[in-house]
């Protein structure tokens, strides 16, 4: 059984596409997501302009940049959500984009010191920890309950589309910026301009402020983190959805780590590993589109179970084939399976969480997801070196199958207890 409430009236994408306020936030999300991906490309490209310190190697600086991107997400993910519950979400979204845009534009006017670039990268990531839960918490305010599936499908598809397009167009767009706007600051103006455009687009949004029971309380991150955990223990349906989303992102992180090995296995160059990720992204966009338009027809189907099983099937089959077109087609199927998990589970969390806890819950979710993205990246490559690609893929396939079956049985049990 699919554990979200059926739509009273679900007109698919039509209803949300007519919602002006939602559309402005969604368009802003597209531009902001593109800016995020191109900003990452920009920081790597800028390394050649920053002289190496004595005893520092290039790989070490790239690792430092990666750490600057990920560390705030691990340390501050939940705290950002706590703050979001206490303040209006529209100023947080607009201010976040504005600050990131100004920080990016400031790069060429600051000394060419790697520590300064590292600090700006770190600051950008810190700001995201407040922006992300504010954006997620705005969706249930802007969209009627019966249209949440379509809204989440749009956000999921464009998020994945930004990953595909952002990394693909990053280098050409930065080169265009240098040729049009100047070698010294053209790239930074392009990326910073995208952030500023995203902030301006959200200015006309009318976002009602939800009454909060925590506004007058002092901020106590540890206490509220524990409160969130206690709430999740009581609301097992939300906890179940959170576990499934975390598991999904673990699989994707492992796939990122393994994609270079897969490229070699299917006769591609190492730098062409993005083909598999792009194909999976296409599958997620396709799956999100299907759910967004016809999701109400699948209400009683165990969509997450189908999603986990299809992902497990693809990972297992990867070990026995050597045909590239077939592998890319399977990657699309893997992405489609991921959409069957991500869209309904995100919708469930939004439906079941009280409005005054939206920021806190989405902050906690972002915290868990970012840890889930980091851990597999650190261990998958080492496991592959020791056991080999085939055994690692088969092991992940078995784990994914187990999680899918567990989540299905657990959800059925919780629903029986609720009913």
DOZAMAR-737534 format. One line per 10 residues: number of its first residue (from 1); their letters; for each residue x, y, z of C-alpha. Coordinates in Angstrom, 3 decimals. Last residue first. Example, Ala and Ser with C-alpha at 12.3 -4.5 7.8 and 13.67 -1.06 7.14 Angstrom:
2) sa) 13.670:-1.060:7.140; 12.300:-4.500:7.800 $
//
This chain:
419) xxxxxxxxxx) -6.389:2.293:11.332; -3.171:3.639:12.819; -1.971:0.193:13.894; -2.768:-1.267:10.455; -0.927:1.641:8.823; 2.124:0.999:10.999; 2.154:-2.694:10.088; 1.832:-2.000:6.364; 4.649:0.548:6.561; 6.946:-1.901:8.332 $
409) xxxxxxxxxx) 6.270:-4.672:5.831; 7.012:-2.377:2.872; 10.031:-0.746:4.517; 11.527:-4.156:5.361; 10.989:-5.406:1.787; 12.649:-2.310:0.327; 15.502:-2.319:2.825; 16.258:-5.976:2.114; 16.252:-5.428:-1.645; 18.603:-2.447:-1.248 $
399) xxxxxxxxxx) 20.989:-4.498:0.907; 21.008:-7.349:-1.619; 21.732:-4.964:-4.494; 24.472:-3.243:-2.479; 26.151:-6.616:-1.943; 25.827:-7.500:-5.633; 27.391:-4.164:-6.636; 30.242:-4.633:-4.143; 30.846:-8.194:-5.311; 31.046:-7.193:-8.980 $
389) xxxxxxxxxx) 33.253:-4.123:-8.443; 36.068:-5.918:-6.604; 36.516:-6.953:-2.974; 39.424:-4.789:-1.747; 39.501:-1.922:-4.250; 35.706:-1.887:-4.346; 35.526:-1.669:-0.548; 37.936:1.285:-0.569; 35.937:3.073:-3.279; 32.696:2.523:-1.377 $
379) xxxxxxxxxx) 33.989:3.800:1.987; 34.260:7.603:1.799; 31.648:8.244:-0.867; 29.293:5.907:0.993; 29.561:8.078:4.158; 29.048:11.484:2.531; 25.670:11.132:0.838; 24.034:9.517:3.856; 25.480:12.253:6.090; 23.927:14.807:3.733 $
369) xxxxxxxxxx) 20.616:12.928:3.762; 20.451:12.795:7.555; 21.107:16.520:7.927; 18.715:17.374:5.093; 16.027:15.330:6.865; 16.730:17.030:10.198; 16.395:20.422:8.518; 13.234:19.193:6.825; 11.791:18.207:10.201; 12.797:21.419:11.955 $
359) xxxxxxxxxx) 11.489:23.582:9.142; 8.187:21.720:8.956; 7.611:21.582:12.709; 5.132:24.461:13.041; 3.221:23.110:10.027; 2.593:19.688:11.645; 4.288:16.789:9.770; 2.094:14.096:8.160; 1.470:15.647:4.760; 4.973:17.010:4.221 $
349) xxxxxxxxxx) 6.598:13.733:5.292; 4.242:11.757:3.027; 5.008:13.963:0.031; 8.744:13.416:0.485; 8.095:9.656:0.663; 5.879:9.728:-2.435; 8.446:11.641:-4.563; 11.677:9.989:-3.410; 10.736:6.299:-3.555; 9.069:5.939:-6.954 $
339) xxxxxxxxxx) 11.576:8.542:-8.212; 14.445:6.188:-7.310; 12.843:3.441:-9.400; 12.777:5.776:-12.405; 16.454:6.532:-11.810; 17.324:2.828:-11.791; 15.285:2.302:-14.972; 17.282:5.105:-16.646; 20.478:3.405:-15.478; 19.196:0.168:-17.041 $
329) xxxxxxxxxx) 18.888:1.953:-20.385; 22.461:3.227:-19.946; 23.689:-0.316:-19.266; 21.807:-1.655:-22.299; 23.425:0.998:-24.510; 26.858:0.098:-23.033; 26.748:-3.702:-23.462; 29.040:-5.491:-20.992; 26.495:-7.322:-18.865; 26.692:-9.535:-15.760 $
319) xxxxxxxxxx) 27.657:-7.128:-12.932; 25.251:-4.413:-14.045; 22.411:-6.938:-13.665; 22.740:-6.811:-9.857; 22.638:-3.018:-9.670; 19.666:-2.884:-12.052; 17.649:-5.466:-10.078; 18.345:-3.683:-6.784; 17.102:-0.409:-8.254; 13.944:-2.117:-9.554 $
309) xxxxxxxxxx) 13.355:-3.731:-6.153; 13.810:-0.445:-4.284; 11.371:1.404:-6.541; 8.738:-1.326:-6.604; 8.841:-1.353:-2.792; 8.616:2.450:-2.731; 5.520:2.311:-4.996; 3.537:-0.188:-2.931; 0.340:0.418:-4.955; -2.848:1.692:-3.325 $
299) xxxxxxxxxx) -2.393:5.310:-4.403; -1.208:4.501:-7.915; -3.988:6.383:-9.734; -3.375:9.483:-7.595; 0.171:9.718:-9.011; -1.009:10.302:-12.598; 0.515:13.678:-13.457; 3.128:14.137:-10.745; 3.831:10.436:-10.538; 4.553:10.125:-14.254 $
289) xxxxxxxxxx) 6.676:13.290:-14.303; 8.640:12.186:-11.248; 9.388:8.874:-12.944; 10.595:10.546:-16.149; 12.732:13.074:-14.250; 14.158:10.268:-12.141; 14.933:8.204:-15.251; 16.670:11.158:-16.897; 18.746:11.569:-13.744; 19.756:7.913:-13.895 $
279) xxxxxxxxxx) 20.893:8.490:-17.477; 22.874:11.564:-16.385; 24.522:9.610:-13.586; 25.511:6.842:-15.997; 26.846:9.284:-18.604; 28.729:11.194:-15.880; 31.450:8.502:-15.840; 32.813:9.996:-19.070; 35.944:11.342:-17.334; 37.098:7.774:-16.723 $
269) xxxxxxxxxx) 37.022:6.947:-20.411; 34.377:4.524:-21.582; 34.753:0.816:-22.339; 31.812:-0.534:-20.336; 33.884:-1.669:-17.350; 35.892:1.565:-17.358; 32.724:3.649:-17.109; 31.445:1.348:-14.372; 34.633:1.920:-12.372; 34.159:5.679:-12.707 $
259) xxxxxxxxxx) 30.485:5.292:-11.737; 31.297:3.463:-8.501; 31.625:6.533:-6.258; 28.590:8.184:-7.837; 26.661:4.912:-7.491; 27.581:4.767:-3.780; 26.206:8.278:-3.349; 23.040:7.252:-5.168; 22.603:4.205:-2.945; 23.112:6.267:0.212 $
249) xxxxxxxxxx) 20.609:8.797:-1.123; 17.961:6.090:-1.368; 18.749:4.757:2.109; 18.220:8.233:3.560; 14.923:8.580:1.702; 13.765:5.182:2.983; 14.782:5.984:6.557; 12.893:9.302:6.434; 9.765:7.595:5.110; 9.876:5.055:7.946 $
239) xxxxxxxxxx) 10.406:7.806:10.498; 7.396:9.644:9.085; 5.243:6.517:9.407; 6.695:5.804:12.843; 5.357:9.003:14.311; 6.162:8.447:17.987; 9.846:7.719:17.397; 9.968:10.624:14.940; 8.633:12.972:17.601; 11.272:11.803:20.052 $
229) xxxxxxxxxx) 13.993:12.423:17.466; 12.647:15.916:16.772; 12.512:16.694:20.486; 16.139:15.529:20.782; 17.165:17.943:18.016; 15.081:20.622:19.744; 16.956:20.140:22.998; 20.354:20.132:21.283; 19.551:23.208:19.191; 18.258:25.343:22.098 $
219) xxxxxxxxxx) 16.895:28.533:20.579; 14.956:30.513:23.139; 11.214:30.181:23.002; 8.979:32.957:21.731; 8.687:31.589:18.208; 8.141:27.953:19.209; 4.360:27.663:18.938; 4.366:28.890:15.353; 1.540:30.467:13.406; 2.162:29.963:9.705 $
209) xxxxxxxxxx) 3.258:32.986:7.710; 1.413:33.238:4.439; 3.672:33.276:1.414; 2.813:35.765:-1.301; 5.652:35.531:-3.809; 6.446:38.853:-5.557; 10.088:38.818:-4.273; 10.792:35.197:-5.304; 11.991:36.082:-8.816; 14.421:38.637:-7.371 $
199) xxxxxxxxxx) 16.232:36.000:-5.277; 16.654:33.630:-8.235; 17.935:36.477:-10.408; 20.524:37.301:-7.718; 21.694:33.674:-7.570; 21.995:33.521:-11.362; 23.922:36.801:-11.373; 26.444:35.382:-8.908; 27.142:32.530:-11.304; 27.558:34.749:-14.392 $
189) xxxxxxxxxx) 29.330:37.531:-12.501; 31.845:35.055:-11.061; 32.742:33.747:-14.514; 33.170:37.219:-16.015; 35.412:38.576:-13.222; 38.981:38.710:-14.497; 38.658:37.285:-18.002; 35.984:39.743:-19.065; 32.233:39.938:-19.394; 31.575:38.335:-22.769 $
179) xxxxxxxxxx) 34.570:36.010:-23.237; 34.939:35.111:-19.560; 31.205:34.587:-19.115; 31.069:32.362:-22.173; 33.847:30.231:-20.702; 31.831:29.956:-17.479; 28.788:28.902:-19.491; 30.760:26.288:-21.431; 32.245:24.862:-18.177; 28.997:24.666:-16.249 $
169) xxxxxxxxxx) 26.785:23.465:-19.111; 27.138:19.739:-18.368; 27.482:20.066:-14.588; 24.335:22.148:-14.399; 22.340:20.219:-17.014; 22.322:16.782:-15.374; 22.332:18.042:-11.784; 19.755:20.704:-12.655; 17.534:18.020:-14.184; 17.723:16.081:-10.932 $
159) xxxxxxxxxx) 16.483:19.077:-8.979; 13.999:19.851:-11.739; 12.481:16.382:-11.504; 12.335:16.400:-7.706; 10.751:19.863:-7.497; 8.154:19.007:-10.135; 7.338:15.661:-8.508; 7.090:17.381:-5.147; 4.460:19.759:-6.523; 2.537:16.953:-8.236 $
149) xxxxxxxxxx) 2.427:14.897:-5.039; 1.529:17.937:-2.935; -1.586:18.679:-4.995; -4.152:17.131:-2.639; -2.730:19.073:0.309; -3.092:22.417:-1.404; 0.141:24.122:-2.419; 1.821:27.296:-1.171; 2.041:26.419:2.525; 2.896:22.749:1.908 $
139) xxxxxxxxxx) 5.706:23.908:-0.462; 7.186:26.586:1.818; 8.683:24.036:4.225; 10.880:22.593:1.454; 12.207:26.052:0.536; 12.847:27.010:4.160; 14.511:23.622:4.789; 16.922:24.212:1.847; 17.707:27.907:2.460; 18.944:27.571:6.034 $
129) xxxxxxxxxx) 21.491:24.813:5.390; 22.251:26.426:2.009; 23.685:29.459:3.842; 26.319:27.261:5.490; 27.297:25.825:2.087; 27.891:29.293:0.653; 29.874:30.246:3.756; 32.153:27.208:3.337; 32.774:28.046:-0.320; 33.485:31.661:0.628 $
119) xxxxxxxxxx) 35.897:30.513:3.351; 37.706:28.125:0.985; 38.090:30.883:-1.617; 39.544:33.108:1.130; 41.857:30.301:2.301; 43.100:29.883:-1.277; 44.338:33.453:-1.366; 43.897:35.522:-4.507; 43.001:38.692:-2.596; 39.336:39.767:-2.975 $
109) xxxxxxxxxx) 37.773:41.580:-5.946; 37.513:38.420:-8.048; 35.502:36.621:-5.316; 32.998:39.411:-4.519; 30.533:38.310:-7.227; 30.250:34.909:-5.536; 29.637:36.389:-2.082; 27.052:38.800:-3.502; 25.121:35.970:-5.170; 25.289:33.762:-2.103 $
99) xxxxxxxxxx) 23.995:36.589:0.066; 21.091:37.350:-2.285; 20.121:33.694:-2.648; 19.999:33.258:1.121; 18.183:36.545:1.648; 15.405:35.586:-0.770; 14.903:32.141:0.776; 15.137:33.391:4.374; 12.913:36.390:3.613; 10.225:34.002:2.229 $
89) xxxxxxxxxx) 10.397:31.557:5.139; 9.217:33.858:7.891; 11.153:33.140:11.103; 10.985:30.700:14.006; 10.532:27.378:12.173; 13.411:28.268:9.817; 15.791:28.608:12.769; 15.189:25.000:13.845; 15.588:23.827:10.235; 19.017:25.440:9.981 $
79) xxxxxxxxxx) 20.068:23.769:13.231; 19.264:20.327:11.805; 21.665:20.630:8.864; 24.373:22.493:10.773; 27.247:20.047:11.318; 26.823:17.568:8.454; 25.661:20.147:5.919; 28.330:22.583:7.083; 31.026:19.917:6.460; 29.997:19.031:2.894 $
69) xxxxxxxxxx) 31.007:21.991:0.731; 34.080:22.943:2.761; 35.142:19.284:2.732; 34.897:19.185:-1.065; 36.994:22.355:-1.215; 39.613:20.804:1.066; 39.704:17.670:-1.097; 40.291:19.840:-4.163; 43.115:21.592:-2.320; 44.761:18.302:-1.399 $
59) xxxxxxxxxx) 44.551:17.082:-4.956; 46.496:20.148:-6.085; 49.407:19.541:-3.710; 50.437:21.721:-0.773; 54.063:21.686:0.456; 54.614:25.416:-0.074; 51.335:27.152:-0.874; 49.931:26.749:-4.349; 49.055:29.919:-6.202; 45.340:30.585:-6.740 $
49) xxxxxxxxxx) 44.345:31.230:-10.356; 44.493:27.526:-11.253; 42.116:26.803:-8.379; 39.434:28.952:-10.007; 38.179:26.079:-12.192; 37.406:23.930:-9.144; 35.511:26.782:-7.496; 33.626:27.499:-10.723; 32.469:23.894:-11.216; 30.958:23.984:-7.701 $
39) xxxxxxxxxx) 29.358:27.355:-8.472; 27.938:25.823:-11.669; 26.100:23.194:-9.613; 24.738:25.709:-7.131; 23.776:28.194:-9.864; 21.779:25.516:-11.675; 19.950:24.721:-8.439; 19.254:28.423:-7.907; 17.819:28.858:-11.409; 15.540:25.838:-11.081 $
29) xxxxxxxxxx) 14.548:26.769:-7.522; 13.619:30.294:-8.586; 11.357:28.801:-11.236; 9.750:26.648:-8.524; 9.322:29.560:-6.102; 7.698:31.650:-8.833; 5.508:28.728:-9.902; 4.336:28.150:-6.339; 3.211:31.760:-6.054; 1.461:31.700:-9.435 $
19) xxxxxxxxxx) -0.482:28.454:-8.841; -1.705:27.570:-12.345; 1.208:25.137:-12.805; 0.230:23.552:-9.493; -3.268:22.614:-10.667; -2.268:21.460:-14.153; 0.560:19.230:-12.931; -1.839:16.506:-11.902; -5.471:17.523:-11.562; -5.931:15.790:-8.231 $
9) xxxxxxxxx) -9.212:16.301:-6.452; -9.597:14.625:-3.067; -6.094:13.223:-3.400; -5.426:9.960:-1.671; -3.508:10.120:1.601; 0.010:8.857:1.573; 1.162:5.353:2.508; 1.181:3.492:-0.831; 0.000:0.000:0.000 $
//
